[in-house]
Amino acid sequence: MLGRPRSVHLERLGYAVYDFGLSGLWQSLFIVLLPVLILGLVPEESKNTRLGELRVISQAVAVVVQPLAGLLSDRRPLPGGRRLPYMAVGTALALAVLPWVGLAGSFLVLVVAICALQVATNLGLGPFNALIPDNLSWEGRGGASSLRALVQAVGASLSIVLVGLLAGRYSSTGDRGWIWAAIAFLGAGMLLSLVVTFAIVRERRPGQLPASSSSGDLSSPPRASEWPLGFGRFLVSRFCFSFSMGVMGTYGLFYLRDRVGLDNPAQAIAVVAVLAGGIAAAFTYPLGLLSNRIGRRPLLAAAGALGIVATAIVLGARTFWHVAAVGALAGAAMALYIGPNWAMATDLVPRRRAGLYLGFTTLASALGPMLAGLGGRGVDFLNGRAPGLGYTVMVLLSGVLLGLGSLLLFPRQRHKGPRRSGS
């Protein structure tokens, strides 16, 4: 760690950049690389089932590990800080496990490798989630959360593009070297993200944290009276949005191949990622600053509305240009959603237990793709009854949940108090 940040923007970057590598890793794995690898490990008729099972099992690991890692960093600061040492250990373990994804010669070995990778990355991600509420007031969280969302979007888009192109070359040539190139790129992204984080962030020692962060007995579990007001509705809403994202993230490549009829869906996803990522990158940060002025909820509701429009277009997609339109809408929805949603989470949680409660927040995010993955067997079953029927049902369900998730963000009666997460 090299001292205090030189500017507000650099400080915010320090609280965000770690997610560049992790977002790129997991988005490109589940959207591109794992579907391609699974096609070589399981029968064609069970590809959605196996991919869904893999997602469910790995997300279950994340659901358990991430809150526990956040809680551990709340209770047990290490000599190097509350959060950064855990992030370093998690990254080191992830780099050691990642090659086994490429070495997997059976579906079982692939499952074990992905689960081990989830343990390693979430050991770092749980503590990382608490950096913003640890160090920033309400006024600074919108910008920092949106910068984190921007970093996520750029990391995911760049990784999906490059991994998609490399996976497309593997599909065309059968040369395993393209898979190893993709894995090496993902590992380099994680390592670079950690190094930049350590270069920028200077953690406060536990005694230097604001009173609201350090007061209270952290060795005891939180009481029911400590549960933040409105946090339950927020978690259910986050689950609804993440389920919808999980549907396209899990089955998107197979949908483009089987339903839309694209010859090289991996490369098509790479092109669409450029479009979606570019739009998200252009608007995420300013929209996060806007959320400090008008509140989080209006932007999140707009994200849900765009998502519903995108699902309607998905149902009728028959050409690449239809898919490109969905990508553009998805990029706009991402810009509206990711930053304000995370800012709303940091508004709601108590600072002194930020690692634990933000672990619950990411748990809600993990449950969405996890349950979407459980639908893999149903997708294969319905597709066997009528071509594309399983995909249609999942997309319709996504649209319904986007609407429900938007409605849940608006409480029946606005409470009075110092919190301003939705004002």
Secondary structure, DSSP 8 states (H G I E B T S, - for coil): --SS-SSHHHHHHHTTTHHHHHHHHHHHIIIIIHHHHHHTTS-GGGHHHHHHHHHHHHHHHHHHHHHHHHHHHHH--BTTBSSHHHHHHHHHHHHHHTHHHHH--SHHHHHHHHHHHHHHHHHHHHHHTTHHHHH--HHHHHHHHHHHHHHHHHHHHHHHHHHHHHHHHHHHH--THHHHHHHHHHHHHHHHHHHHHHHH-----GGGS-HHHH-S-TTS---GGGS-TTHHHHHHHHHHHHHHHHHHHHHHHHHIIIII--S-HHHHHHHHHHHHHHHHHHHHHHHHHHHHHH-SHHHHHHHHHHHHHHHHHHHH--SHHHHHHHHHHHHHHHHHHHHHHHHHHHHHS-GGGHHHHHHHHHHHHHHHHHHHHHTHHHHHHHHHHSTTHHHHHHHHHHHHHHHHHHHHTS-SS---SS--S--
